[in-house]
Amino acid sequence: MTDATQPAAAPRRRRWLGVLLIVSLALNALLIGVVLRGLWIARTNIVMTGGSIERALPAFIASLPAARREELQRAQLADKPAALRPLRSELRQARAEANRIFLTDPFDRAAFVAAQSRLLAAEAKLRSAIFNVLPEMGERLTIEERWAYLRWRGHGWSRGGGFRRGGNREGQPNRP
């Protein structure tokens, strides 16, 4: 009697293990897909803009028709982001200094807090300068050029009004 019940239990256990294996593989594939999509989005943004407005705006202006490009160059709009380069350099130096102090042994809390304060000040200075460039950019570009700039950088508006990548099926950014 024991011999007859044991073979019947083994196939049922194998069946559940097979289902569990398939579910596990599906979850792994989903996780890999999410990670790869995140990497693809980050890579696309870095490749398209170089990761900064200093490269993105002049490159976008260079892509405009010649007459409009010359007009914006006379207004020196393409040169505005160049003023941000020294601020980025200052930020990199402050970050390197904070990292260097963080890795010294013995750890000097006061020096690290001071370095972090300098890093925060450098970040705030850079952000403030960027916020000064963007309104002038918006003022000088037409509405079509502003939409083209967002499309050129690979961004658009979602149906819910939030900012997202892509656009509608015609390749145009979704307007809010």
Buried (B, 14 or more C-beta within 10 A) or exposed (E): EEEEEEEEEEEEEEEEEEEEEEEEEEEEEEEEEEEEEEEEEEEEBEEBBEEBBBEBBBBBBEEBEEEEBEBBBEEEBBEBBEEBEEBBEBBEEBBEBBEEBEEEEEEEEEBBEBBBEBBEEBBEBBEEBBEEBEEEBEEBBEEEBBBBBBBBBBBBBEEEEEEEEBBEEEEEBBEE
